[in-house]
Amino acid sequence: MTIDDATRAALRSQTPDAAWPALQRLLDAPGTVGLVAYQAGRETEGVYLNADLPMPLASVAKLITLVAYAEATADGELNPLEQIPLAELDRYYLPNFDLGAHRRAVNELRADGKLISPDGDPAVLLDDVAWMMVRHSSNAAADYLHLRLGQSRIEETAGALGLNNLPATHSAPCTFLGQFLMMANHGRGFTNDRTVLESFVAGGMTGAAAYGREVALLTDIYVNLVTFREDEQAWRSTARRPSIDTQRYFAARLAPQGTAGGYAALMRRLAQNGLSNPDSSFYARRILEWPNRFPDNQALFTNVGYKNGSLPGVLTTTYYAYRRDDGALVIVVLFYRDLPQQTYRQWRNDLPHDELARWLLADPAAIPALAAALREATG
């Protein structure tokens, strides 16, 4: 993509400073970015960059689990008021591999007085487990719901949502616990972790099936075998595996993938109450719109739904929002892959990708300006 200096300068003058590093990366390495951004009713003015290119999803894949949970709850299959002991969730928790998300979620529930029997055998409502998965991106909460619903249900939900309408554009969702155990685990001994992962990639469809079986097996053993879980946690407290190189290879080649276009359609469906019935849409939106509580969002939007994700080299952001000033529904899905490691670490703190998404959401002139610049660059 070639964008002339005058167009770049004009775009730079319109872009908030906090968002510019993410936009600059998009302009300089467009093949590593997937972006769909449009205002409902004005789709032809939208931005569609690599909209159908499979990209690593990271925790954005938890949207599938959220929808499956909402549908099961609306059908009466699950009771959102069921009490789930924290000790049960801890069976799904892999310390030091969620950037503190699970513990932050528990701490917020405790601070809000939402823990049941906090001084005895603390528990949370099943509905709060789904909230933990979305608000704080707790992998333990996501995997508990994933396995409670079942692998087949999760895969069927992804299919029903149209996320694989373009064949081979969406990987089968799998547990986060199993993914991290696949990167490295104490039972692997001194075998090179990346070599193991490369063998699955080289195996094509056969390798993919073997990978899925191994992920499921490792998850089952960790959750249900106390000795394995304790030995794994002890090993991880001292081992320096997996390496960053292994994690980046996994994120780029084996982590579940989907398209910005597919997830944009999902976010629009959620925003417009398009699940199977009004109750399931209500359940999903009530959890997904947790950012509504913040004054900065209240000033800009009447409703905002949001889920993000990260893995080494990968940052993903999905939004829908109804702008307060004009009532317009805006969808933004922004996926980055293959970020240099220093850039990835910096962005996890500064969040320029999220600032870029928010600019596209909030400023009615932003999407047309970026779309025009990209059309010019691609001829």
DRENLO-549279 format. One record per residue: x, y, z of N, C-alpha, C, CB in turn. Coordinates in steps of 0.02 Angstrom, whole numbers, plus 50000, padded with zeros to 5 digits. Glycine has a CB too. Example, Ala and Ser with C-alpha at 12.3 -4.5 7.8 and 13.67 -1.06 7.14 Angstrom:
BEGIN
506604971650390506154977550390506604983550390505654977650452506424988850354506844994750357506455000250394507044997050286
END
This chain:
BEGIN
500424994050000500005000050000500445006250000499525000050061500315010649952500695016849947500225022749958501045017449878500385026650008499985032550023500435038650020499635031950093500235043649981500685049349971500745053650034500455053549912501255057750035501405061650095500845066350114502045065550085500525069350064499995074150077499395070650110499775077750013499215064750084498655061050112498805058750182498465055150067499425056250192499625054050259499605059950308500335050950258499845065650287499845071550331499135073650348500235077350298498695073450298497995075350311497675070550360497595075650246497815064150351497535059050397497825059950467497675052050370498475061350469498795062450534498485068250571499545063550526498295073550535498015079450567497335078150597497975085150517496975073150571496305071450597496325066250652495875069050540496855062450656496885056750701497125058850771497345051250673496785056750823497035058250891497745055550901496565055250944498145059150938498835057150949498885050050976499185062050996498445048351022498475041851055498335036151006497985041551113497975037550951497805032450903498295031950845497115033850875498715036950836499135037150777499615031150770499535043450777499945028750823500385022950812500035016950781500705020850878499405015850800499035010250772498855011450699498405008850812498665017650682498515019250613499145019150570498175026050608499695021450598500325021350561500525014150545500885024850602500445009650593500595002550580500144999750525500504998450645499515001650527499044999450475499275001750406498335002050490499505007950401499715010650337500365007550313499795018150341500805005950361501475003550343501504995950334501965005650395501064992350367501064984950362500344982550355501404981750425499994984450302499284982950296499114975550294499004986150235499594971450272499464964350269499404961050336500004960950230499594964550390499564961650457498964964350496500204963150495498504967750462497934970850496497284968850461498014978550497496784967150501496104966250477495664971550508495844959050492495294975150467494874980550493494214980850454495234987250488493664980850491493014982450464492714987850509492544976150459492534993450479492234998950517491715002350473492775004150540491105002850498490585006150459490015008350505490315001350405489635013250480489025015350513488445011750480488945023150509488015008850519487435005350491487025010150448486995002250547486865007850388486505012150340486965015850293486085017050377487615015850309488105019250266488695014550253488355025950298488525008250240489045003150233489525004550176488724996350224489285007650122489715008850064490275013850080489315011450006490195017650133490715022350154491195019350204490405028650183491115012850218491515009650270492215007950249491165003450292492595005350297493285003150287493284995550290493775006250340493574992350240493594985050236494294983050214493044982150187494724981850262495414980050249495524972750271495914984750285495674968450222495774961350237495174958550276496414960250277494574960450257493974958650294493854951150295493374962050265494084947550244493964940350239494594936250251493674938550172495114939350277495744935950290495744933150361496344940650280495834926550370495854923850438496434926850478495924916250436496274928850539496764932050584496684928850653496654939750587497234928550692497174926050761496674930250801497864926050796496254926750839495714930150876495894931850948495104925950875496344927850978496464928451051495784928151087496844935151067495674932351137495074931651178494434934151145495174935451242494474937051086493864938751049493454932351036494034942250982493774926551033493414920251024492914918951081493904914451019493004922351138492534921351194491834923951178492804924851256491764927951126491104930051105490674924051086491154934851046490974918851058490584912851040490314909551103491024907851001490744909051154490524905951217489974910251249491114905151265490044916851245489534921251273488864919951239489734928551265488854919551172488224918351137487934911551156488334918751061488354906351158488114899751177487824899751247488684894551173488144903351293487884904051362487214907651361488394907751407487164913151325486544917051323485974912951294486644923451282486104909151241485584905051212485354899451260485824901951146485834896251293485664890951340485284893751400486294887251364485454899751422485104902851478484394904651458485484909051502484324907651399483654909551375483204903451366483704913351309483494897751347483114891551338482944888051404483494886751293483204890651460483084887551524483534881651540482384885251528484024880551497484494875051507484984876651563484874873451443485174882951570485614885151623485244890251666486274888251595485404890051731485114894851778485634900051796484864891251842485544906351775486064911451788486174912751862485874917851754485704910551905485774911651977486094905652013485094913052008486284900551974486634894852004487284897252037486784889351951487434894452095488034896452131488614891752112487924896252208489174894752090489764891052069490334892552118489974892951995490564887552155491114888752202491744891152165491274882452242492094895852195492724897952165493214892252162493034903852205493174887552209493614881752207493504877652143493494877352269492894877752118492754874252055493084877851997491984873752043493034884451996493364888251942494124887551946493174895651946494394886952005495124886352013495394880051979495314886252086494974875051969495204869051933495374870651860494664863551935495104876151835495224878251765495744883751760494564880551734496034885651816496474891451818497204889351811496374895451883497554892351763498264891051753498634897351774498424889151678498954897251832499274903351858499774906451810499614901951924499784913051809500274916951772500194916651696500974914651789499624914251673499524913951601498884917351578499514906751578498644922151619498084926251597498194933551615497434923751628498834935251628499024942151645498624944851704498914946651584498444940251750498094942151811497354943151804498394948451836497064941351746496364942851733495884939451782496184940751662496004933051795495534929451839495534932351909495724921951841496114933751935496154936352003495854943452007496884936552028495944947451955495634954051954494874953451953495874958051892494624948651917493894947651915493624945851984493714942251865493964941252017493744939152084493794945052132494174933352111494324948852128494404954652173493864959852162495094957752163493664960952098493134965852086492464963352113493074967252011492324956952105491704954252133491704954852209491614946852112492284953652239492334954252312492214961552333493014951852338492534966152298492454973252315491734975652306492924977552272491374972652258490684974552246490184970752289490514973552174490444966552334490014962652378489624957152343489534967152412489894954552288489544949552249489774942352262489614951052176490264941452305490464934752324489964931952374491184934552353489754925852363489294922452408489714918652460488814917752370489554919552524489944916552579490684917952572489824908952581490874924352568491574926052554492064923652607491634933452546491844922552668492304920552721492304913052732492114923952785491874909452697491854902252704492074898752641491164899952723491594896352602491734893152538491474897752484491404885952533491864902752463491604908052419491354905252353492124913252407490824908252329490524906252266490284912452229489934901252277490154911552164489884916952123489294914152085490424919852074488854918652062488304916552019488574914451950487784922152013488224909851919488424907751852488444913751805487954902351824487974918351812487974924351771488604928451781487354928551785488864928451842489484932151854490094928551825489594933151929490044921951815490584918451780490634921051708490454910651781490044921851676490054924651608490314931751608489344924451577490134935651659490394942451665491154942451674490074946151725491424937851714492144937251723492494935951657492304931751773492184931851616492474930051551492514936051505492064924551519492004940351506491974945951460492314952051488491254947551442492144953951549492404960151579493154959751590492044961651645493394954351620494104953751635494464948751591494194951851707494094945251548494384940251503494704934551541494894943551457494374932451596494624926651634494594920451591494214925651698495174917351580495194911051542494864905451581495924909251526494944905451647494634900251688493884900451682494844901051762493594906451684492874907251677492654904951607492664914551689493024906951556492854905051487492864897551479493324908351437493384894351506493454887151497492934883251538494144884851516492754885851596492214882651635491574882651594492114886351703491394888451566490784888751525490844884551462490634896051507491424884751431491544880951369491404873551382492274881851344491684870851435491604863751449490914862151478492144861351497490624866851513489944865851538489454865351479489744871751586489554869351429489134869251369489314863551322489174875851333489954861851319490184856451277490494858851212489624851851262491014855351190491374857251130490914857451069491944852451117490474852551063490024852351005489574858551003489594846051005489314860451062488874866351064489254872651044488584867251135489864873351066490264879251049490384879450974490934879251087490574873850944490694873550872490054874850833491004866850852489504872050856488854873150822488654880550826488314868850853488804883750882488644890850889489034894950839488784893150961489674893550832490084897150784489804896350714490824894750786489584890250696489294889150631488634892850622489194881750620488204892650674487554895850669487624903450663487144894250730488164906250689488274913450685488574915550618488734915650741488724910650575488984912250509489724914050508488604917850479490084912250561490784914250566491234910350518491034913450636490964904850490491354901050442490984900550376491514894050469490584905750360490224905650297490694905350237489774911750291491264908750243491794907850194492204901950218492234914250185492214896350181492534890250206493254891350229492524884850153493424888050284494104888050311494324894950336494594885650259493844899150354494034905750381493974906150457493604911150349493714900850489493664900850561493884894150589492934902450584494354894250636494574888150668494064885850719495264889250701494074879450736493654876950789493864880050855493684869150793493404883150892493604885950958493824880351004493014889950989494304881851046494534876951095494704880451161495154873051069494794876651213494914879551279495584883351280494904874151333495604888651318496224892451326496714888551368496084899251359496464884951418496894880751459497264875751416496484877151513496904872451371497214867551328497724870751281496694863951287497584876751257498054880151213498714881551249497754886651187498674884051310499284885651346499664879351367499124889851408499314874051382499654867751398499974864751335499164862751428499684866151276499994863851215500644867351201499514864751156500694873751220501324877351209501894874051247501254884651230501754872051308502264868851350501904865851410502814873851372502154860151434501904857251496502434852751527501244853251483502344851251590502874847751627502964840551603502724847751701502464837751569502524830951545502924830151481501854828051534503104835851451503464835651388504214834551397503334842051349504454835151456505164834251469505584839551434505374827351446506124837351403506584842151372506464842951297507304839851383505924840051272505754840851201505654848151184505124836751183505924850251127505844857151106505114858751091506284858651044504844863751126504134865351120503934867351049503944870851169504334871551019504154873850951504164868150902504634879350928504624863450909504644857650864504004853750867505244853250881503734852950928503104849350936502544853050899502924848551011502514859650908501984863550876502054863350800502004870750901502664863750776502774863650704502534857150673503514864750688502584851650711502364845150684501614845150672502564839550731501224848450715500504848850704500344853150642500154851850766500704858750634500584863050576500764859350512501004869550582501314855750512501544852250452501074846550433502244849550463500674844250481500234838550469499594840050432500074835350532499484846350414498874848150377498254846450417498864844650310497734843850382497104842250415497194836750467496584840150364497624831950452497754826650501498084829550564498204821150471498554834150554498874837450610498384841650650499444841650586497924844950615497424849050649496974844750693497014853050599496774838950667496354834450707496724831850768496104828650663497364830050757497764827650813497864833150865498454825050789497964839150841498034844950887497404845850929498184851350847496824845450898496204846250935496114840950988495614846050887496294834750972496244829351021496714830451079496384822550988497314832851064497814833951117497594839651163498504835451086497324845051134497084850551174496544848251222496814856251130496064844351196495514841851238495774837251293495004838051195496264832951276496534828251325496904831951381497004823351292497324836751363497694840551413497234844451459498194845251380496714847251430496224850951470495884846351520495694854351425495664840551497495314835751540495774833351597495074829751499496394831951581496854829551633496974834951685497524827351602497084841151662497234846551710496634847851755497414853051672496034847951727495434849551766495274843951815494834850751719495364837751795495104832151834495614828051872494734827651789496264829151860496774825351894497184829951938497244821551843497074829552003497384834252050498144833952047497144832852122498414827952043499154827352043499454830751982499354819952046499144829851924499394833151863499364840651872498994830951801498804843151897498714850351905499224853251953498004852051929499334849952008499824852352057500524852052029499774848252121500694846651994501364846051965501474851351911501464838951935500954852851871501024857951819501124864751850500394857951774500744866351901500814872851933501504873551966500264873851985501744868151996502414868452027502954869351973502554862052067502884865851918503364866451863503374873551835503204861451807502784876551825502734883251797502994888551845502024884751778503024887051909503294891951956504044892751950503114889952027504374887951917505104888351910505344888051838505424882751949504954884851793505174884051724505124890551685504764878551689505544891251635505534897151591505244895451522506244900151584504784890751520504464888751459503714890251464504584881251444503404891451407503674891851340504034898451327503124890951288504494898351282504864904351264504404909151227505474902651221504604915451224504214920351185504174918251112504534927451191504714915451085504714913151016504174907851006505404910350996504124903251053503614897951049502914900951054503724892751104502824905551100502164908651108501954912551046502164913451169502424916051016502264919950955502114915150897502854924650937502474909750891502334904850839501644901950849502864899250838501484900150911500824897350925500274902350908500774895350998500354908550930499844913650918499724914650843500044920350950500254914450804500194915750732499934909750693500854917850705500084903650716499944897750675499424893050703500574894050664499324892750769498894887650798498314890450839499294883250841498354896550861497794899450899497184900050853497984906450929496574899350879495974899950837495974906450798495354899550880495744905950735495724911750690495024912950664496214910750632494894919150646494274921150615494394927550576493704922150667493874930250546493954936150504493634942350535493654934850435493904948050519493614954350542492904955050515494044960350520492784952850453492114953250425491614949050462492134951250353491824942950480491374938550518491194941250586491694931750526491684944150620491554946750687491194953450684492204947450725491284957250630490884963250622490144961450615491124967350561490004956250576489314954050568489024951650635489264948450516489434948250675489214945950741489064951850787489734941450772489504956850787489394962550831488764966350810489994967250830488644966850746488024970150723487414966050744488034971050646487454959450738486894955250758486754956250833487044947850743487274956450873487174957450945486874964250959487844956650982487134969350926486894976150938486164976950920487314981150899485924973250870485244973850846484794968150870485244973950770484994965050927484584959850958484414954150910483934962950985484924951950874484804947050821484944939850838485214948850764485004938150903485084931150921484404927650914485354930350994484354921450937483764917450920483124920150950483874910450944483164923851005482554926751034482754932851076482174921551077482264936951094482434943051132482794941851197481814946951146482624936251230482944934851295483684933451287482604928951329483874929451237484584927851228484974934051209484684922351175484674938351167485004944651150485094948951212484604948451096484584949151255484624953051316485184950551361483964952851353485214943951371485734941151414486434942751388485644933451420486534942051323487194943351294487374950651300487224941051221486914955151282487064962251283487174964851354486514966251249486804962151401486884964451470487594963351495486384960951516487914957951472488604956451492489094960151448488734948851489488964960351383489444963251336489484970851344489244961451265488954973951369488944981251374489184983751442488244983851360489644980051473489914982251537490244989151533490414977151562490524991251475490834997951474490335003751482491214998851410489685002351479489195007651487489265011351554488495004851481489565008151603489595010951670490065016951676489795005551719490515017851626491035022951632490805029651604491665020651596490915035151640490675041751618490925043751549490885046951668491555042051532491815043851466491405040651410492545041851459491195034451421490775031151371490065034051371490745023751384489805035651430489135038451434489095045151397488935039351507489645048851397489645055351363489615054551287490265059351381489865048851261489915047851189489365043451161490575044951171489165038351200488725033151174488145031751221489135026751164487585029651193487035027251235487145020051255486365027951198487455016051211487625009151224488265007451189487055004351202488685003551222489305001351191489464994251213489895006151207489564989751165489764982851178490474981851156489294977851143490864977751193491584977651181491884971051204491934983451217492334968251164492764962751185493424963351149492434955851170493954962251186494634962751158495004956251171495014968651189495624955951147496034950051158496764951551145495804944351113497204947251173497914948051161498274941351169498214953251209498754940351127499254935151131499894938251106499044928651090500484935451122501094938551098501084939851023501684934151117501144946251005501134948250935500444949550908501464943050895499924948250948499234948750924498834953150971498904941650920498474958050943498004962150981497364962850941498304969250998496794961550973496154961650938495644965750977495894954450927495204969150941494704973450971494054973050931494954980750975493494972150966492844972150933492384976850971492544964950929492004980850934491544985750963490904986150923491874992650967490354987550958489794990950929489604996650976489184986050917489345001950948489145007650990488595011550955489745012151005488135014050995487635018850971487855025750994486915017050998488045029950945488275036650963487715040750995488545040250901487885044551045487385048451081487125054251038487675051151146487565057551002487365063650966486865062350910487965067050938486965057050872486535055850814486175049150815486945056350751486295045050867485965038650873486205033350825485245039550863486745034750787486985029950737487305023850770487475033350690487175018050741487525011950760488165011350720487075005750750488735010550754489385009950721489715003450743489845016150737489994999850696490344993550708491084994550692490034987750666491524992450737492244992550723492544985950748492584998750757492874982450703493254976450721493964977450693492924969850692494454976850737495144978550719495614973050746495354985450748495934969450700496384963950718497094965550695496134957250687497574964950740498284965450723498624958850736498624971150764499074956950692499494951050702500214952750686499244945150658500674948450708501384949150692501674955750714501504948150618501414958550768501714964650795502414963050822501264967750850502914967350810503564966350842503464966050918504054972150824503874962050951503754960751022503764967051064504264955851048504224971651050504244977851088503614982051076504874981851070503394982151013502774985750997502184982651034502654985650922502154976051032501614972551067501604974351141501684964951059502174974151173502194975751245502004982951258502894974451273502234987451216502064994451225501324995651215502464998851177501044992551164500334993551149499884990651202500164990551081500114985451235499694982551289499604987651345500014976151316500064992251352500004997451403499655003751375500694999351429499855005851315499605012251288498945011551250500125015251243498805005551224498175004051190498025008451129497615004551238498515009851086498355013951028497855010750981498995015550989497845004150977497355000650935496645001950960497494993150932496565002051026495915003351055495715010751044495905001651129496215015051049496075022251036495875023350963496695026451053496185019650917495995020150847495275017850837496475015950803495105012250868494415009750862493915014750890494345003050898494075017850946493615022550978493545028950936493865024351048494075031150903494025036850858493555035350800494725038850831493625029250773493185027350718492455026750741493415020650688492355024850803491685024450830491365031350842491695020650895491755035750871491475041950899491445047750850491865043950958491915048150803491955053950758491625052250691492685056150748491065055250675490725053550612491155054550549490105057650605491675058850554492095060050496492665055050490492385067050500492785050950542493385046750543493355041150492493475043750613492805037450489492775031750444492805034050371492125027750456492425039050350492495041350281493195043750264492005047050267493535047150311494205049550298494695043850287494455054050355494665038750330495115033150323494945029150261495085028650385494305028250247494105024550187494365027950124493345023850183494315034550121494555038250062495305037550054494365045650068495675037850109496405037150106496605030250082496705038550175496255025050105496425018250085496235016950012496075013150131495675019949990495495019249919496025022349874494815022449904496275028049895496795031449856497425027249855496945038449886497595024349912498215020449917498195014149875498355018649989497595011249868497545004949830497335006149758497055000249863497265012449740497105014049670496385012849652497545009949625
END
